[in-house]
Amino acid sequence: MIANLPYLQGALQLNGSEVAWLPAAYLMTTAISGALLVKYRQLFGIRSFCMVFLTIQVVLIAAHLSVRTLESAIVIRAASGFCGTALLSLGVFYMIQAFPVSRRLSAVALGIGIPQLALPLARLFPKDQLAVDNWRGLTSFELGLSAVTLAVVLVVRLPPNERHNTFEPLDAITFVLHAAGVALLGSSLGLGGYLWWTNEAWIGFSLATAISCLMLVFLIEYSRSRPLIDVRWLSSLTFIRWSIVAVIWRIAIAEQSLAVIGLLRDLGMTNDDFFDFSLVVFIAATIGLLSAAIVIRPKRLPLMVLVSLLLVASASFLDSFTGIESRVPQFLLTQAIIAFATTMFIGPSFIFGLSRVITEGGGKMTSFVALFGITQAVGSLAGTAFVQTYLYYAQQLHLLEFAGQAVKSKETVISLLSQNSDLFKAVVSDPILRTGEGTLTFAQQSLLYARVAAYNDVFFAISVIAFSVAVIVASAMLYGKIFSFLAKRHKT
């Protein structure tokens, strides 16, 4: 859906802000469902959770084939978010069963990393086959995938987990407040860059209400002896630092999924022109995933995260020298680096938090899964919001700069206007209309140059962000080494 969002916008007759609800709805329910999934698994098992929501999704997609409205599309994406969370967890469990105990970290890295291959793989799929019958082909394909997945879950069983009822009535209040807060925060971040932050009053109200709901969750859970989300544990410096790194990482990798693709589309390219790009990204991401699975060890986790951040910072910096003539070949190396870093990062990041759960005890799993879901979903929405907002401001600044240069270079501007007008001599005989067409072409050229320059600013900003986080991670590693050395020396 994300890979073909611009085309679905036209097929469903939506504007940019309306179609933005589709990825936002998916990410919001992904963030919400983590805590519910763990509690449900403890009582009924994860397989049951997957079967319930996959069945709901199949029914909804089948209904959408007939209705095809924005509301039905949003409902499907919301159901997909619940299914996505469940299937991600299920995939990790399947991987753990498939690998020997000695390679359990590799299994987790593969299970959590394989879904990162989805977007480049989706762009490799022929667009013409999905666009059949006004893009019903895409919906039919999604229906088939969901049905096959449901069949696999029914047939391939996992060993039963120990079940026990840990649900308390206050958990329901916490979950409702948590869901409301995340949904309001997600909708504000997801739509703010499209509708613009100060143009719609509901965006501000949603942000304020989201903060209030999440603060109430914090206060309720902080005072409980058996909390649904252990905010005391999550408030430790380790998890605060981990959360910041995880969220900023999602913002940084928006350089590939949003900024570069947006630039290439602004330069007139479609998914069919991205085949080489997507293939290289897919191969590089696969290599990164396999490399992470091979080299991953508990002591190497911070180093793998640091290397990933430095790779993204370097690639984004190289992309900041993009020009108006840049096309897919100019981005292959840098985007391959980012794809490699993306799958290299996600496994160690998840395992770092999971190791803390194992150390503290399994009762912390609900809290960690909830935090992981929020950082990934909110980080993705924040990445979209950052790119869109910074891109708009940078573009406006460059347009003002170009306008100032146009005044100082009056003769050059007149010459360019004359050249643009001459392009229409064969089709427009009226000189006044021809001059108008030439002026319009000049304005469009100026806007395109300003937009490319703004994308360069976005790439550079992401490079700075990624490098800054790398410095923080390196400082934490150095502090840990020094503290460990001093502790050993004092003990001696």
Order of alpha helices (4+ residues) and beta strands (2+ residues): alpha-alpha-alpha-alpha-alpha-alpha-alpha-alpha-alpha-alpha-alpha-alpha-alpha-alpha-alpha-alpha-alpha-alpha-alpha-alpha
